[in-house]
């Protein structure tokens, strides 16, 4: 795999890790979020980010780019 695409995969994996961490914070410590009015919506946003990054990783792996 090209070094630029390896870097892209590493970036996407980082995005996955960040989204997973944010979801865990929302689930386990929602009091720490403060004045966040829409926790469910915030979790959904993180799930969308996570799914988007994972889908991109899969595409790159499937096409062996």
Backbone bond lengths (Angstrom), bond angles and torsions (degrees), N, CA, C in turn:
res aa  C-N    CA-C-N  psi(-1)  N-CA   C-N-CA  omega(-1)  CA-C   N-CA-C  phi
1 X - - - 1.460 - - 1.528 108.45 -
2 X 1.273 115.98 137.34 1.450 123.96 178.45 1.530 110.46 -56.91
3 X 1.331 117.35 142.99 1.469 120.65 -177.69 1.530 112.37 -61.40
4 X 1.319 118.01 -31.29 1.465 119.70 177.67 1.526 110.97 -68.55
5 X 1.324 115.92 -39.71 1.463 119.13 178.93 1.520 111.09 -72.27
6 X 1.332 116.98 -32.30 1.468 119.75 173.91 1.523 109.55 -62.80
7 X 1.317 116.24 -40.25 1.461 120.25 177.88 1.525 110.82 -64.21
8 X 1.329 116.58 -39.54 1.464 120.66 177.93 1.518 111.04 -63.14
9 X 1.331 116.77 -44.07 1.469 120.39 178.65 1.526 110.17 -62.35
10 X 1.325 117.29 -41.56 1.464 120.59 178.05 1.527 110.61 -62.05
11 X 1.326 117.23 -41.68 1.471 121.39 177.81 1.516 110.52 -61.83
12 X 1.335 116.21 -45.53 1.466 120.64 -179.49 1.519 111.41 -64.16
13 X 1.330 116.74 -39.40 1.471 119.86 177.18 1.524 110.47 -63.83
14 X 1.318 116.72 -34.65 1.462 120.29 174.90 1.513 111.57 -64.54
15 X 1.325 116.88 -40.73 1.460 121.09 177.32 1.529 110.92 -62.83
16 X 1.327 116.21 -39.35 1.471 120.59 176.94 1.526 109.36 -61.24
17 X 1.317 116.58 -46.71 1.468 120.53 -178.95 1.524 111.46 -62.06
18 X 1.323 117.48 -41.63 1.466 121.23 179.49 1.527 110.47 -63.95
19 X 1.324 116.73 -45.24 1.470 119.97 -179.87 1.520 111.27 -63.26
20 X 1.326 116.87 -41.79 1.474 120.14 178.00 1.525 110.58 -62.30
21 X 1.318 116.81 -42.34 1.463 120.31 179.21 1.526 110.80 -63.76
22 X 1.333 116.63 -43.19 1.466 119.90 179.11 1.524 111.40 -62.74
23 X 1.320 116.76 -41.46 1.464 120.42 178.42 1.523 110.00 -61.93
24 X 1.327 116.64 -42.94 1.470 119.67 179.18 1.524 110.98 -62.08
25 X 1.315 117.17 -40.35 1.467 120.22 178.27 1.521 109.94 -62.61
26 X 1.328 116.53 -46.02 1.467 119.86 178.73 1.523 111.35 -60.26
27 X 1.321 116.41 -39.77 1.468 120.09 -175.96 1.533 112.52 -76.08
28 X 1.317 116.33 -38.78 1.460 119.85 -171.69 1.520 114.73 -97.61
29 X 1.325 116.86 -23.06 1.451 119.29 -173.22 1.524 111.02 -144.25
30 X 1.308 116.38 53.31 1.467 119.39 -176.66 1.522 112.05 -63.58
31 X 1.331 118.24 -21.63 1.465 120.51 177.37 1.523 110.57 -66.60
32 X 1.315 116.87 -26.50 1.456 120.88 -179.93 1.517 113.32 -75.98
33 X 1.298 116.74 -6.27 1.450 120.99 -178.00 1.528 110.88 -82.34
34 X 1.300 116.80 -22.16 1.458 120.65 177.67 1.513 112.19 83.27
35 X 1.289 115.60 -128.35 1.465 122.17 -173.94 1.523 113.00 -85.09
36 X 1.288 117.95 34.50 1.464 121.04 -178.13 1.527 109.14 -80.10
37 X 1.334 118.09 110.32 1.468 120.75 -172.53 1.524 114.53 -77.93
38 X 1.324 118.47 -25.05 1.460 120.39 -173.82 1.517 112.27 -125.53
39 X 1.315 116.62 75.72 1.462 120.08 -177.03 1.522 110.87 -63.79
40 X 1.329 116.95 -41.58 1.467 120.00 179.67 1.526 110.29 -61.37
41 X 1.305 116.51 -42.95 1.460 120.29 178.78 1.524 111.26 -65.37
42 X 1.323 116.31 -37.41 1.459 120.37 178.29 1.526 110.60 -65.30
43 X 1.328 116.60 -40.80 1.464 120.64 177.14 1.525 109.76 -64.09
44 X 1.330 116.67 -42.65 1.464 119.91 178.99 1.531 111.10 -60.93
45 X 1.304 116.54 -40.75 1.466 120.43 178.13 1.525 110.41 -60.95
46 X 1.317 116.73 -43.71 1.469 120.39 178.83 1.526 111.37 -65.62
47 X 1.330 116.94 -37.82 1.466 120.36 177.64 1.528 110.10 -63.93
48 X 1.317 116.78 -39.87 1.467 120.60 177.43 1.530 110.77 -62.53
49 X 1.318 116.98 -43.98 1.464 120.97 178.37 1.530 110.40 -62.08
50 X 1.331 115.49 -43.97 1.462 121.25 -179.37 1.525 110.83 -62.84
51 X 1.321 116.25 -47.43 1.470 120.55 -179.25 1.523 111.07 -63.55
52 X 1.313 117.00 -39.84 1.455 121.53 179.79 1.529 110.68 -62.77
53 X 1.313 117.02 -46.92 1.460 120.78 -179.56 1.529 111.12 -65.52
54 X 1.331 116.85 -43.89 1.468 119.96 -179.91 1.525 111.18 -64.94
55 X 1.315 117.34 -37.60 1.462 120.55 178.53 1.537 110.69 -63.66
56 X 1.309 116.26 -41.59 1.460 119.87 178.15 1.525 111.27 -62.89
57 X 1.329 116.13 -41.71 1.468 120.18 178.14 1.525 109.95 -60.79
58 X 1.334 116.48 -45.02 1.469 120.21 179.63 1.524 111.87 -61.42
59 X 1.314 117.07 -41.43 1.466 120.55 179.21 1.522 109.90 -61.66
60 X 1.314 116.65 -46.25 1.461 119.87 179.05 1.523 111.46 -61.45
61 X 1.330 116.99 -39.42 1.471 120.62 -179.77 1.533 111.24 -71.43
62 X 1.319 117.67 -39.91 1.466 121.40 -178.80 1.521 111.89 -63.64
63 X 1.303 115.77 -38.74 1.455 119.29 -177.50 1.520 111.78 -93.21
64 X 1.338 115.32 4.69 1.460 122.28 178.60 1.529 111.80 49.51
65 X 1.317 112.63 41.84 1.466 119.68 -179.98 1.513 108.67 -80.91
